[in-house]
Amino acid sequence: MIMNDSEIKDAVRKSWDASSSTYDTRPGHKISTEAEKEAWKQELKRNLPPAPLDILDVGCGTGAMGLLFAEMGHRVTGVDLSEAMMARAREKAKAQNMAIALKTGDAEHLPFEAGTFDVIVNRHLLWTLPHPEVALKEWHRVLKTGGTLSIIDGVWKDRSVSLRAKRLLSDGLARVFDPSSHSHYSKELRNQLPHDGGIPKETMTSFLERAGFSGIGFRDLMYIREMQKAQQPWYRRFVPQKTYYILTAKKQA
């Protein structure tokens, strides 16, 4: 079955709405330790001017990255398809006494004027989009000249036989020990996503260049993944992940 863009995005929104109550219980989604929190801060502020900057967290979910920027003194706006996920972000912002503006919107068609933001950040988002290359062009549009885009992503599913076997075993154990941990994307929905399982950095770099970005930089984040793995249940720890990164790029004049 072929789904159109509206159907895909509606299914994605419903999936994240449904998982919003448990999203922050998973290491890799939430920030579990002070060491991980400090590592993220160091990565996010690297090569940026001092606060305050206008930050857009695209696909903000429950606000993990946006709230870190707010804690560092920036003016933060978050946008997401899922109102339920953003409701969790509002709760977290209130509990932390942090200001963050949240707006319902589509990452491929943002509800902002051109040249609005100094920085755009997203984490684990582009693989969920039917047209990630369209999203990157849109983000280029709403960035100020000289602004920075930071993409946090990786490859979650290797095609190798050994990794697939380990993942199947891990998923089976998860269904036994934690029935709520199963994937909330249906097989039908995943078949509509061109980059289900993650986007290699080489592909992402090509997307960035075609969208008009330059000055592309790469940093390996596997050390953060190892921090997260230490917080995972045992049946998740033996599934290796080879790629986790942050790519930064500039909108030049």
SULDAVEN-V280496 format. One record per backbone hydrogen bond with DSSP energy under -0.5 kcal/mol. CO is the residue of the C=O (numbers start at 1). NH is the residue of the N-H. E is the energy in kcal/mol with one decimal. If there is no record, write none. Layout:
BEGIN
co = {CO & CO}
nh = {NH & NH}
e = {E & E}
END
This chain:
BEGIN
co = {1 & 4 & 5 & 6 & 7 & 8 & 9 & 10 & 11 & 12 & 13 & 14 & 15 & 16 & 17 & 19 & 19 & 22 & 23 & 25 & 26 & 26 & 30 & 30 & 33 & 34 & 35 & 36 & 37 & 38 & 39 & 40 & 41 & 42 & 45 & 53 & 53 & 54 & 54 & 55 & 55 & 56 & 56 & 57 & 57 & 60 & 63 & 64 & 65 & 66 & 67 & 68 & 69 & 70 & 74 & 75 & 76 & 77 & 78 & 79 & 79 & 80 & 81 & 82 & 83 & 84 & 85 & 86 & 87 & 88 & 89 & 90 & 91 & 92 & 93 & 94 & 98 & 101 & 103 & 106 & 109 & 110 & 113 & 117 & 118 & 119 & 120 & 121 & 122 & 125 & 126 & 129 & 131 & 131 & 132 & 133 & 134 & 135 & 136 & 137 & 138 & 139 & 141 & 142 & 142 & 144 & 147 & 148 & 149 & 150 & 150 & 151 & 151 & 152 & 153 & 154 & 154 & 155 & 156 & 160 & 161 & 162 & 163 & 164 & 165 & 166 & 167 & 168 & 169 & 170 & 171 & 172 & 173 & 174 & 178 & 179 & 186 & 187 & 189 & 189 & 190 & 192 & 193 & 195 & 197 & 197 & 200 & 201 & 202 & 203 & 204 & 205 & 206 & 207 & 208 & 209 & 214 & 217 & 219 & 221 & 221 & 222 & 223 & 224 & 225 & 226 & 228 & 229 & 233 & 233 & 234 & 234 & 236 & 238 & 243 & 244 & 245 & 246 & 247 & 248 & 249 & 250 & 250 & 251}
nh = {3 & 8 & 9 & 10 & 11 & 12 & 13 & 14 & 15 & 16 & 17 & 18 & 19 & 20 & 20 & 22 & 23 & 25 & 26 & 27 & 29 & 30 & 28 & 32 & 37 & 38 & 39 & 40 & 41 & 42 & 43 & 44 & 45 & 46 & 48 & 55 & 75 & 118 & 119 & 57 & 77 & 58 & 121 & 60 & 79 & 63 & 67 & 68 & 69 & 70 & 71 & 72 & 74 & 73 & 76 & 55 & 101 & 57 & 103 & 59 & 60 & 105 & 83 & 86 & 87 & 88 & 89 & 90 & 91 & 92 & 93 & 94 & 95 & 96 & 98 & 97 & 100 & 78 & 80 & 109 & 106 & 112 & 116 & 144 & 148 & 56 & 150 & 58 & 152 & 128 & 129 & 132 & 134 & 135 & 136 & 137 & 138 & 139 & 140 & 141 & 142 & 143 & 115 & 116 & 117 & 147 & 251 & 120 & 249 & 122 & 152 & 153 & 247 & 124 & 245 & 156 & 199 & 243 & 158 & 164 & 165 & 166 & 167 & 168 & 169 & 170 & 171 & 172 & 173 & 174 & 175 & 176 & 177 & 178 & 181 & 182 & 190 & 191 & 192 & 193 & 193 & 194 & 196 & 198 & 156 & 157 & 204 & 205 & 206 & 207 & 208 & 209 & 210 & 211 & 213 & 212 & 250 & 248 & 246 & 224 & 225 & 226 & 227 & 228 & 229 & 230 & 231 & 232 & 236 & 237 & 237 & 238 & 239 & 240 & 155 & 221 & 153 & 219 & 151 & 217 & 149 & 214 & 252 & 146}
e = {-0.5 & -2.5 & -2.6 & -2.0 & -2.2 & -2.5 & -2.6 & -2.3 & -2.1 & -2.3 & -2.6 & -2.3 & -1.5 & -0.7 & -0.9 & -1.2 & -1.4 & -1.9 & -1.4 & -0.5 & -2.2 & -2.1 & -1.1 & -0.7 & -2.1 & -2.5 & -2.0 & -2.5 & -2.2 & -2.3 & -2.0 & -2.8 & -2.2 & -0.7 & -2.0 & -0.8 & -2.4 & -2.0 & -1.9 & -0.5 & -2.5 & -0.8 & -2.8 & -0.7 & -2.2 & -2.6 & -2.6 & -1.0 & -2.0 & -2.3 & -2.2 & -1.3 & -2.1 & -1.7 & -0.7 & -3.2 & -2.4 & -2.9 & -2.5 & -1.8 & -1.8 & -1.7 & -0.7 & -1.8 & -2.0 & -1.3 & -1.7 & -2.5 & -1.9 & -2.3 & -2.6 & -2.4 & -2.4 & -2.0 & -3.0 & -0.9 & -0.5 & -3.4 & -1.3 & -1.6 & -0.8 & -1.0 & -0.7 & -3.2 & -2.4 & -2.5 & -3.0 & -2.3 & -2.5 & -2.4 & -1.4 & -0.5 & -0.9 & -1.7 & -2.1 & -1.4 & -1.9 & -2.5 & -2.1 & -1.7 & -1.7 & -1.0 & -2.0 & -1.5 & -2.4 & -2.5 & -2.0 & -2.3 & -1.9 & -1.8 & -0.5 & -0.6 & -2.6 & -2.7 & -2.9 & -0.6 & -1.3 & -0.6 & -0.5 & -2.2 & -2.2 & -2.1 & -2.7 & -2.4 & -2.2 & -2.7 & -3.0 & -2.2 & -2.4 & -2.4 & -1.9 & -1.0 & -2.8 & -3.0 & -2.4 & -0.9 & -2.6 & -1.8 & -1.7 & -0.5 & -1.1 & -0.6 & -1.3 & -2.2 & -2.6 & -2.0 & -2.3 & -2.7 & -1.8 & -2.2 & -2.5 & -2.3 & -2.2 & -1.5 & -2.3 & -1.2 & -3.1 & -2.3 & -2.2 & -1.2 & -1.7 & -2.1 & -1.4 & -2.2 & -2.7 & -1.6 & -1.5 & -1.4 & -2.2 & -0.8 & -0.7 & -0.6 & -1.0 & -0.8 & -1.4 & -3.1 & -2.0 & -1.9 & -3.1 & -2.9 & -2.8 & -2.1 & -0.8 & -4.2}
END
